[in-house]
Structures are given as C-alpha cells and as structure tokens.
Amino acid sequence: MYKTTRNIAGDTLMTCKDCGHAISLNKICEKPIQSATDMLKHMAAHNASRAFAAVGRVMRPEPEAISSSELAPTLSAAQQQGIASGSLN
C-alpha cells in the first residue's frame, strides 16, 4: 500500500500507492507511534471505501404482469368457498 519515494529536494517519503498521500520519513523517525497510527488510519479509510463501493448497477427484477383471466378462477374459487362457509356477505 505504501512505497518509498524520494523527491528532488532529497527528502524520503512513504507514499500511498492508491492516492499519493505522503508521510515524511523525518516525521516517522520523530514520532513513530503517531506516524504508524496515521498510516493505519489512512489504510483503514481506503479499505472502508472499497468495502462500500458499488461494484455495478443493481437492477431490480421487473414485476410480472398477471392478466385478469388468470386471477378470475382464483377469485371465483375464493368466493365459492366463502359462500359455502357462509362468511361472505
């Protein structure tokens, strides 16, 4: 994730391969625990953004159209059962 680079002024930097974020090795030597924490937070942010990134567009399935002729036998059967049991008004 990080690579070591050197700029024109001769400074050595740890640079993120994904976004180019750089941390000076001087800072790493002066404050190693803080620098390590910053690097881990930076890598965690990249991992989190990848975890929630959309891979592709989500397509919803089209609802199936049901014709009234298919519903009619079902409705008439329900009505007949309701009439037979006396629960239909």
C-alpha positions as CSV (number, residue, x, y, z in Angstrom):
1,M,0.0,0.0,0.0
2,Y,2.9,2.4,0.8
3,K,6.0,2.8,-1.2
4,T,9.2,4.7,-0.5
5,T,9.9,7.6,-2.8
6,R,12.5,10.4,-2.9
7,N,11.7,13.9,-4.1
8,I,14.0,16.4,-5.9
9,A,15.0,18.1,-2.6
10,G,16.3,14.7,-1.3
11,D,13.6,14.0,1.2
12,T,12.5,10.5,1.5
13,L,8.7,9.9,1.8
14,M,6.4,7.0,2.3
15,T,3.8,7.4,-0.4
16,C,0.4,5.7,-0.7
17,K,0.2,3.8,-4.0
18,D,-3.6,4.4,-4.3
19,C,-3.9,8.2,-3.7
20,G,-0.4,9.7,-3.4
21,H,-0.7,10.6,0.3
22,A,2.9,11.1,1.6
23,I,4.4,10.9,5.1
24,S,8.0,12.1,5.5
25,L,10.5,9.7,7.0
26,N,11.7,12.5,9.2
27,K,8.2,12.6,10.8
28,I,8.2,8.9,11.1
29,C,11.6,9.0,13.0
30,E,10.5,11.9,15.2
31,K,7.0,10.5,16.1
32,P,7.0,6.8,15.2
33,I,3.8,5.8,17.1
34,Q,1.8,8.8,15.8
35,S,3.1,8.2,12.3
36,A,2.2,4.5,12.4
37,T,-1.3,5.4,13.7
38,D,-1.8,7.9,10.9
39,M,-0.7,5.3,8.3
40,L,-3.1,2.6,9.7
41,K,-6.0,5.1,9.8
42,H,-5.2,6.0,6.2
43,M,-5.2,2.4,5.1
44,A,-8.4,1.7,7.0
45,A,-10.1,4.6,5.2
46,H,-9.1,3.0,1.9
47,N,-10.4,-0.4,2.9
48,A,-13.6,1.0,4.2
49,S,-14.2,3.0,1.0
50,R,-13.6,-0.2,-1.0
51,A,-16.0,-2.2,1.2
52,F,-18.9,0.1,0.5
53,A,-18.1,0.9,-3.1
54,A,-20.7,-0.2,-5.6
55,V,-19.4,-2.9,-8.0
56,G,-22.1,-2.4,-10.6
57,R,-25.5,-1.0,-11.0
58,V,-28.1,-3.0,-9.2
59,M,-31.0,-4.0,-11.4
60,R,-34.4,-4.7,-9.8
61,P,-36.4,-7.5,-11.4
62,E,-39.4,-6.4,-13.4
63,P,-42.7,-7.4,-11.8
64,E,-44.7,-9.9,-13.8
65,A,-47.9,-8.8,-15.3
66,I,-50.8,-11.1,-14.3
67,S,-53.8,-11.0,-16.6
68,S,-57.3,-10.7,-15.2
69,S,-58.2,-14.1,-16.8
70,E,-55.6,-15.8,-14.6
71,L,-57.0,-14.0,-11.5
72,A,-60.6,-14.8,-12.3
73,P,-60.6,-18.6,-11.4
74,T,-58.8,-17.8,-8.1
75,L,-61.3,-15.1,-7.2
76,S,-64.3,-17.2,-8.1
77,A,-62.9,-20.2,-6.1
78,A,-62.4,-18.0,-3.1
79,Q,-65.9,-16.6,-3.4
80,Q,-67.4,-20.0,-3.7
81,Q,-65.6,-21.2,-0.6
82,G,-66.8,-18.1,1.2
83,I,-70.4,-18.6,0.2
84,A,-70.2,-22.3,1.1
85,S,-68.9,-21.5,4.6
86,G,-71.3,-18.5,5.0
87,S,-68.6,-16.0,5.8
88,L,-69.1,-13.8,2.7
89,N,-71.8,-11.1,3.0
